[in-house]
Amino acid sequence: MTKILFICLGNICRSTMAEFVMKHIAAKAGRERDFYIESAATSREQIGEDTHPGTKRKLTEQGVPFTKRKARQMTKADYDRFDYIIGMDDANIRNILRITGGDDEGKVYKLLDFAGQDRSIADPWYTGNFDETWDDVLEGCEALFERLAKGGRIK
């Protein structure tokens, strides 16, 4: 089983969107048992909060199921628990590396790395643009799933 942890600043917008999108992609492919997928935050700002209403609206609009959840902060122990730790932007990556103390095993990526793009996914908490975030998250998750479905590790 491949274990994936999606990370953003507050764990209510981008990382939760990626979590539910990736679960949906795996389920549609009949591969949900092959993956364990969660999301978390680098900050403590929204700990305990459910998914942002804008993310819920976008997921509903796209037919992606989601469940009630509580935002949590990533811990150093998550580095050992997960095979992939995937941030949404450069600041997330810096904070992930601060929390984990580094990336000796090569587990940390930005989501759009899998789509061959060296750029960040904009935070709709600030932009208000959940459509743009959806497009980027979907592109990244589809590319990640395709690469993992072809067999194994990325690096």
TARA-V579105 format. One record per residue. N is the residue number from 1. RES is the residue in three letters. PSI is psi as a letter, one per 40 degrees, with the letter a starting at -180 (NA if undefined). Layout:
# TARA-V579105
n:N res:RES psi:PSI
n:N res:RES psi:PSI
This chain:
# TARA-V579105
n:1 res:MET psi:h
n:2 res:THR psi:h
n:3 res:LYS psi:h
n:4 res:ILE psi:h
n:5 res:LEU psi:h
n:6 res:PHE psi:h
n:7 res:ILE psi:h
n:8 res:CYS psi:a
n:9 res:LEU psi:d
n:10 res:GLY psi:e
n:11 res:ASN psi:f
n:12 res:ILE psi:e
n:13 res:CYS psi:c
n:14 res:ARG psi:d
n:15 res:SER psi:d
n:16 res:THR psi:d
n:17 res:MET psi:d
n:18 res:ALA psi:d
n:19 res:GLU psi:d
n:20 res:PHE psi:d
n:21 res:VAL psi:d
n:22 res:MET psi:d
n:23 res:LYS psi:d
n:24 res:HIS psi:d
n:25 res:ILE psi:d
n:26 res:ALA psi:d
n:27 res:ALA psi:d
n:28 res:LYS psi:d
n:29 res:ALA psi:e
n:30 res:GLY psi:f
n:31 res:ARG psi:e
n:32 res:GLU psi:d
n:33 res:ARG psi:e
n:34 res:ASP psi:e
n:35 res:PHE psi:i
n:36 res:TYR psi:h
n:37 res:ILE psi:h
n:38 res:GLU psi:i
n:39 res:SER psi:i
n:40 res:ALA psi:i
n:41 res:ALA psi:i
n:42 res:THR psi:d
n:43 res:SER psi:i
n:44 res:ARG psi:e
n:45 res:GLU psi:d
n:46 res:GLN psi:e
n:47 res:ILE psi:h
n:48 res:GLY psi:e
n:49 res:GLU psi:i
n:50 res:ASP psi:i
n:51 res:THR psi:i
n:52 res:HIS psi:h
n:53 res:PRO psi:d
n:54 res:GLY psi:d
n:55 res:THR psi:d
n:56 res:LYS psi:d
n:57 res:ARG psi:d
n:58 res:LYS psi:d
n:59 res:LEU psi:d
n:60 res:THR psi:d
n:61 res:GLU psi:d
n:62 res:GLN psi:e
n:63 res:GLY psi:f
n:64 res:VAL psi:h
n:65 res:PRO psi:i
n:66 res:PHE psi:i
n:67 res:THR psi:i
n:68 res:LYS psi:i
n:69 res:ARG psi:i
n:70 res:LYS psi:h
n:71 res:ALA psi:i
n:72 res:ARG psi:i
n:73 res:GLN psi:i
n:74 res:MET psi:i
n:75 res:THR psi:i
n:76 res:LYS psi:d
n:77 res:ALA psi:d
n:78 res:ASP psi:d
n:79 res:TYR psi:d
n:80 res:ASP psi:d
n:81 res:ARG psi:d
n:82 res:PHE psi:i
n:83 res:ASP psi:d
n:84 res:TYR psi:h
n:85 res:ILE psi:h
n:86 res:ILE psi:h
n:87 res:GLY psi:i
n:88 res:MET psi:d
n:89 res:ASP psi:i
n:90 res:ASP psi:d
n:91 res:ALA psi:d
n:92 res:ASN psi:d
n:93 res:ILE psi:d
n:94 res:ARG psi:d
n:95 res:ASN psi:d
n:96 res:ILE psi:d
n:97 res:LEU psi:d
n:98 res:ARG psi:d
n:99 res:ILE psi:d
n:100 res:THR psi:e
n:101 res:GLY psi:e
n:102 res:GLY psi:a
n:103 res:ASP psi:g
n:104 res:ASP psi:d
n:105 res:GLU psi:e
n:106 res:GLY psi:f
n:107 res:LYS psi:e
n:108 res:VAL psi:h
n:109 res:TYR psi:i
n:110 res:LYS psi:i
n:111 res:LEU psi:d
n:112 res:LEU psi:e
n:113 res:ASP psi:d
n:114 res:PHE psi:d
n:115 res:ALA psi:e
n:116 res:GLY psi:f
n:117 res:GLN psi:h
n:118 res:ASP psi:g
n:119 res:ARG psi:i
n:120 res:SER psi:i
n:121 res:ILE psi:h
n:122 res:ALA psi:i
n:123 res:ASP psi:h
n:124 res:PRO psi:e
n:125 res:TRP psi:d
n:126 res:TYR psi:d
n:127 res:THR psi:d
n:128 res:GLY psi:e
n:129 res:ASN psi:g
n:130 res:PHE psi:d
n:131 res:ASP psi:d
n:132 res:GLU psi:d
n:133 res:THR psi:d
n:134 res:TRP psi:d
n:135 res:ASP psi:d
n:136 res:ASP psi:d
n:137 res:VAL psi:d
n:138 res:LEU psi:d
n:139 res:GLU psi:d
n:140 res:GLY psi:d
n:141 res:CYS psi:d
n:142 res:GLU psi:d
n:143 res:ALA psi:d
n:144 res:LEU psi:d
n:145 res:PHE psi:d
n:146 res:GLU psi:d
n:147 res:ARG psi:d
n:148 res:LEU psi:d
n:149 res:ALA psi:d
n:150 res:LYS psi:e
n:151 res:GLY psi:g
n:152 res:GLY psi:a
n:153 res:ARG psi:i
n:154 res:ILE psi:d
n:155 res:LYS psi:NA
